[in-house]
Amino acid sequence: MHNIIQQELNLENGRSGEQQPAGLSSIAFPKPKMILKRILDILISSVGLILLSPVFGVVAYFIRRDSPGPIFFRGKRMGRAEKPFTILKFRTMYEMNDCFQGPPLTVNGDKRITSLGRWLRHTKINELPQLWNVLKGEMSLVGPRPEDPEIVMQWPEDIRREVLSVRPGLTSPASIIYRDEEELLSPTSLMDDYLKRILPEKLRLDQLYVRNRSLLGDLDVLFMTGVLLLPRIRSLEVQEKNLFSGPFYNFISQYFSWFFVDWLVAFCAIALSGLVWRTNAPLELGIFKAILIAIFIAFLLGLTNFIFGLWRVTWRYATSIYVFDLGLSTLITVIILGLINYYAYKPPLLPTGLLWNFGLITFMGLVAVRYRERMLTGLANRWLTLRGANPQMGERILIIGAGDGGQLSVWLINKSTFASAFSIIGFVDDDFRKQNYHMAGYPVLGTTHDIPAIVEKYKIGIILFSISKCTPADRERILTICKATSTRLVVIPDLMQILERSLRSATIEVQQ
């Protein structure tokens, strides 16, 4: 069993001895997820084959009655790592020579399709035998739909290698969008219409799936595939964004995960508050009641956070303004808990002072878990500074101008994907009111006259000129000083003026 799984992992990451194309290593599933995905494929496909065996028997009976020929269609498809395999479907066409000589695609009203075959194709029941391909490991439940090898060889090489780096699937985001593909194709120019209009979009969606695939995303695709087979829902339009972040993904990532974190914070807060309270007064709460209270509090927190829209916040990039929302959410939770505690229990289950202690600890915990990265980074830098060590890592940057342009430059640097490669040392600015102050979290080290000394002292690697308002004479003077240091000079366009001009132009167009 271990050898089989290992072979599948090797295939998932590329054929043995073959160099992978650029970019594929970054989109490969982590091994535990790959193993879990394969286990789910085996379990669901085997259970599906067993449960659907009576349906298969009924379909096979009617196929025999409808037209002469085999029950199953077997066709060549391109699989993972460009390895062809034989796909299995219920036969939906007449078994005649004319049918074999036609194009590999079908269109609405295709005369090669039997009357029963049209119904099988419309309901997608003809695809169910591919559960056997899933069980064998040739396909997966979710993945790019397998294509005819002749069509695959016409794809651009980089796209072909990327899409075929994973198992083809029984369903996919592209097959959901193009679930009625036969009705979209033109009978007069079938192949040309497919290759020029539909195939590029399907390949784009397949690439997006390969790059963003996840187990929760696969559950979303399976769920939407099943729902869209219902007659009254089939005609509904599916938005592309819901294919990669559907109900399962959003529930787990945005609701359940934070509910669990908030429950853990609430449980720790109630436990810590109880320990502190018991140093001065008796408290008999018990672990079971503490767990139930923590679950109830987490539910209240989740409800208030939902009302305030905090579930939409990406906390890694959240501003400090949301601390107020967390505080208000915690306050409302404590008030509701206090009212329930006072009116539902005689005597009250929890002392009032303990509730306020709990609210304070909970608030600090909620802020800490949501802003943990910035808090840990700030604490580490502060510790290194107190020790006299230099906390700066990467190429050191000195920003000329501590006004709007400089602060915007700080934001752009810190939010970029290359933030870890640079360290902002501080600003220089000729405004005497900014001297010895911190702007956007960084010190104003001096004026433009001090640039050579600052460059020498702090070993500056890059000077970033980002003054938002400057006369031509001052600009020339400052640039001359910067160039004399032999340090790399980057002149940022006056972003604030560009933004103001763009907004002014947009305002004029709206007024007109």
N, C-alpha and C positions, 0 to 999 in steps of 0.2 A: 504493500500500500504506500509506504514511504517513497519507494522508487517511482511509482506512478505519479504521485503528487509532484515529486521533484522534476520529472520530465515535463509535466505540464507547466511548472514554474519556468523552466528553461525556455519552453515554447512561448510563454507569455511575454518574456523579456527579450525574445529574439532567438533565431536558430543558432545552434551551437557552432562556434567558430566563425560566425558572420558578424561583421561590424554593424551596429545599429545606426540608423540615420540620426542626424542631429535632432534633438528635441524629444526623441522617444523615451530616453531614460527618465526625463522629468515627468512623463505622463504615465509611467508604469505604476500599477497598483502596488502598494506595499504587500509583502508576501502573506502576512496574516489575512488581509482582506481578499487576496487572490484565492487562498485556500478556502476561506469562508464562502466566497462567491461560488466556487466549484462544488462545495458541499451542498449549498442551497440548490444549485442546478440539479445535482443528483437526486436529492430528496424530493424536490417538487416535481421533477420530470417522472420519477418512478411512481410516486403517488398519483400523479396525473394519468399516467398510462394505465394504472390499475383501475382507478375510479372511472375513467372514460372508456374502458374496454367495452361495456355494453353499447355506448354511443358509436364506437368504431364498428361494432358488429352490425348495427342498424344501418349506418351509412354505407358499409360494404354491401349489404343486401340490396339497397336501392340503387347503388352504382351498377351492380350486375343487372338489375332489371331495366335500368335506364338505357344502357347501350352496351354492346359487346366490347370486351377488352379487359385489361387488368384493373384491379382495384386501386393500386397505387401508381403514382407517377414518380419516376426516378430520373433526376436531371443533374447535370454537372454544375457545381457552384464553386467559387473560389473561397477557400477558408483562410484561417489564420496562417500567417507567415507564408502566404501565397501557395498554400497546399490545397489542391482541389479535393473535393469530396462529393458524395452523392446525396442530394437532398431528397427527402421523402415527403410526398404530399398525396392527398386523395386525388385520383384522376378526375379532371373536369372537362377534358376534351374528347372528341371522337377519336377512335383508334383507326385513323386513315392516313394514307401517304400524303394527301394534301395538307393535313394538319401538321405533319412533321416538317414540311418544306416552307412553312410560313415564318414570319419574323419571331424572334424569341420573346417579344412582348405581346400582350393582348390589349385590345381596346374595347370600349363599351359597344355591344352588339356584334362582337366577333363571332362569325358563323362556325368557327371551330369548337366553340364551347357548347356543351350539352345543356339541356334545360335544367337538369339537376345541378350541373356544374356552376351555372350562374348563381343559384342560391347558395351553394357551398362557398363560392368566392365572396359573395356579398356578406355572408355571416362569418367569413374567415375560418370556417370549420375545416376547409381543405388544408389548412396549415397545421392542424393539431398533430398529425403524425410526426412532425419535426421534433416532438418531445423525445422520440427515439434518437434523433441526431444529438439532442442535448445530453441525453443519458450516456451516449457513446463518447462525448467530449468533442465532437465536431462542431457543435454550436453551443451557445449559452441562451438562457432565457431572455436576456436583454443584451443587445449589441447591434452593430450595423447590419442591416439585412444583407444576406449573401446574394451576390450578383453573378451573372453568367461570365465565365472566364474570358470570352471574347470581348465583352464590354469592359471588363476590369482592365484588360491590357491596353485599353485606350485612355485610361486615367493618367494624369500626370504622375510621374514616378514618386515624388515626395508625398503626394496625397495617397497613392496606392499603398505605400509602405506604412504610412501612419494609420490609415483605416484598417488595414489588414494586420496590425500589430495586436489585435484582440480577436477573440472568437466572434464570428457573426452571430446574430441573435434571432430569436423567434419573433421579437418585436423590438422597436427602437423609436426614438423621438421622430426620426424621419418618416417611419412607416405610420406613425400617428398623424402627422401633418398630411401625408399623401396616402391616407387610408382609402381614398376613392380615386386612385391614380388612373384607373382605366377610363373614368369619365372625363379626365382632364386632357387625355391624349387625342390628337387629331387622327382620324382613320386614313386621311390622304397622305400625311407625312409623319407616320408613326415614329420611326427611329430618329429622324431628324428632330422632331419635336421633343422627344425624350432626351436625347443627348445634349441639346442646346438649351432647353428651358427647365426641365425637371431635374435631370441628373446633377447639374452644378449645385442646386439648392440642397439636394439630398446628401451630396458629399460634404457640403458645408456643415450641415446638421450632424453628420456622422463624425466629422472632425471635432466639433464642439462636444459631442458625447465622449469621444475617446479622451479628450483633454480634461473633462470635468466629471467623469463618471465616478459614482460612489454607490455603495450598497443601498443607502436611503434613496438615492436618485433612481436606482433600478426598481425599487418598490413603487416609486411614483409612476414610472413608465408602465409597469405591469398593471397598476391600479387604473390608470387612465385608459390603457388598452382595453381592459375589461369593461369599464364604464361606457366607452364609446362604441361598444358593440350593441348596446341597447338601442332599439329602433328610434325612439323619440329624442335621444341624446346624440345620435350619430352625426346629425347635421350641424351640431354646434361647432363653432370655430375655437380652436385651441391656440392660446397665445404661446409664442415660442419660449418666453421666460418661465412658464409653468412646467415646461418639459424638463428643466434642469434644476428647478427648485419648487417642487410640487408640495402637496399637503404633508406627506410623510417627512420630507426633508425639513420643511419649515417648522413642523410641530416639534421634531426632535431638536433641531438646532436653535430655534428661537423660543420655544415654550418649555419643553420638557427639561432640557439641559439647565436653563436658568431656574426653573422650578426646583430642581434638585439642589442647585447651588444655594438658592435662597432658603430651602429647607435646612441645609447643612448649617448655614449662617444662623438661622433662627434657633436651631437646636443647640448650637454652641453658645449662643447668646443667652438662652434661657437657663442652660446649665451653669454658665459662668455667673449669671445674675443670682441664681440660687445659691451657689457656693459663697458668693460675697455676702448675700443676705443672711446666711446661716452663721456667719461669724458674729453677728449682733443679735439675731432673733431666730427662734425655731421655725423650720419650714419642712413640712412633710409632703412632698410632691410625688416622688417616685419616678423611676425611669420610664414606665409605660405612659403615665400621664404627660411626662415631658415630651415624649415622642409624638403623642397625639396633638399636644399644644403646638409643637413645632410644625407639624403637617398643616394644621389649621392656619397658623400664622403665615406659612409659605403660600397657602392658597389665597389669603387676604392680600399678601404682598404682590402675588402674581396678578390678582384682579386689579388692584390699584395701579400697578405698573402698566397693565394693559390699557387702563383708562387714560393714563398720562401718555400713552404711546411709547413707553420706554422699550418695549419689545422690538421696536423698529431701529433702535440705536445700535450702531456698530461701535462697541465700547473701546476698541483699540484706537479709534480716531475721535472719540467723543470729547467735546470741550467741557470745561469745568462747570458750565451752567447747569448741566444735568445733575450736579450734586444737590442743588436746590430741589429738583424734582424727586430725587431719592429721599431727601429729608421730609418732604411733604407726604410722600407715599408712606414712609415709616410712621409719621405722626398720625395719619389717618388710620393706619393699621392698629397702632397702640390705642387710639381713642375707641375704635370699634371693639377691640379686645377688652378694654376697660369697662365699656358699657355692658358687654356680655358677662364679664366677670362679676360686675356689681349687681345686675338685675337677675341673672340666671342662677347664681349660687348664693345661698344663705347659710353660713357666712361666706364672703367672697373667697374664691379658691386661691387667688394670688394677692398679696399686699400691693397697694397702690404704688408705694415707693419702688418695689421690685419691678413693676411694669415700666416705670420711667427709666430705671437702670437698664432694663432689657431693651427699651427703644433706643437708647443712646448707643449701646453696644451693637445692636442690630444695624443701626445706621452706619456706624464706623465699619462694620463688616461688609455691608453692601457696597460702600465706596471702595473699600480695600480690594475686593475681588474683581471689581469692574475697572479700576484704574491701577491694577497691580503692576503692570509692566512699567508705567511711568513712575510709580512710587518706588519700585525696586531700583530702577535706573537712577533716579534722583538720590536715593539713599546711598547707593554705591558710589556715585560721584562725590557726594558730600563727605563720605567716609574717607575716600582717597584724598580729598582736599584737606581734611583735618589732619590726616597723617603726613601731609606735606608731599604726597605723591602727585604726579601729573595724571589726571584722569582722562586726558584727551587721547583718543585713538584715531588713526587714519590721517588723511591729509588735512592740515590745519588751514582754516579759512578766516580771513579778516574781512569784515564787511564795512565798506565805506558808505556811511549814511545810516543813521538810526531812526529815520522817519518811516513813513508808510512803505516806501520802496524797500528799505532794508528789512523791515519786519515781514513783508511779503516774501522776500528772498529766504528768510529764515524758515518760514512755513513751508515753502516749496522744497527746500533742502531736506528738512526733517520728515516730510511726507513722501519723498521720492524713494524708489527702490534701492538707491545708492546711498541712503542715509548713513549706513554703517561705515562707509568708506571715507567719510568726511567728519571733521570736528570743527564746529564754529567756536573760535576763541573769543570773539567779541566784536564791538563796533568801534569806529572812530567817527566823530561828528564835531563840527565847528560850533554847534549850538552850546553855549556855556551852561545852559540850564540842564543839559543832559549829562554833564560830566559827573563821574563817580556814581551814576545811577545804573540800574539794570533795565534793559529794554528787551522785551520778549524773552526774558530769562537769561540774557547775556549782558556782561558789563560793557559800559562805554569806557574804553581804555585811554582815550585822549582825543586830540584834534588831528586834523589832517597833517599838521606840522610834525606830529609825533610818529608818522607812519614808518619812517626808516628805523627808528629805535624800537618800535613795537614788532616790526618784522624780524629784527635781529634777536630781540629778547625771547619771543615766543616761537621762533623758527617757523614762520608763516610760509606755507607752500602756495597758497592761492589768495589773491586779493580780488574781492568781488565788489565792483563799483556799482552801487544801486541807489544813488541819490535820486529822490523823486522830484525835487525842485532845485535847479542849479543854473546859474548864468553861464553862458559860453566861456567867459574869462575864467571863472572859478573851475569849471569843468576841465579846461585845458591845464590849469595850474595843478590840480589834483592828479590828473593823469600823468603829468610830467614827473611828479614826485613818485608815483607808483612805479613808473617805468624805470626810474633810476635805481630801484631796489633789486632789479634783475629777477623779481619774483613773478610767477605767472599771473597775468592780469586778465580778468574776465569782466567785460563791460555788459551789464544787464540792460536791456532796453528799458526805457522809462515805462514800466508796466502800468503804473497808476495813471499816467497821462494817456496811454493807449486805451485803458479801460474807460476813462472819463470821456475821451473822444468817441469811443464806440457807443457808450450809453447816450451821449448827447445826440449822435446821429440817429440812433434808434428812436429817441424821444421825438425828434423832428419828423421822422417818417410816420410815427403814430399820429402826431398832430395833423399832418397833411392828409 
